[in-house]
Amino acid sequence: MLKTHTQARDELRRKGVSITRWALAHGFSPGLVFEVLSGRRKCTSGQSHAIAITLGLKAGEIVTDPKQALT
């Protein structure tokens, strides 16, 4: 089940994990995670796409090698 931006933020709060700490633990830019959670990013590609999937905000796959995207 996908989460809303608010649900993702609340879950981190409930678990006592800051957004910055979560971002760094996953290798993401904390500033970009804040932008994704605020809804300021479309999250259609790149790191914002990966953040949205990892947070459970959207369904999809994380492809690290673009050559493998259509295989």
Secondary structure as UniProt FT lines:
FT   HELIX           5..14
FT   TURN            15..16
FT   HELIX           19..25
FT   TURN            26..27
FT   HELIX           30..38
FT   HELIX           46..55
FT   HELIX           66..68
FT   TURN            69..70
//
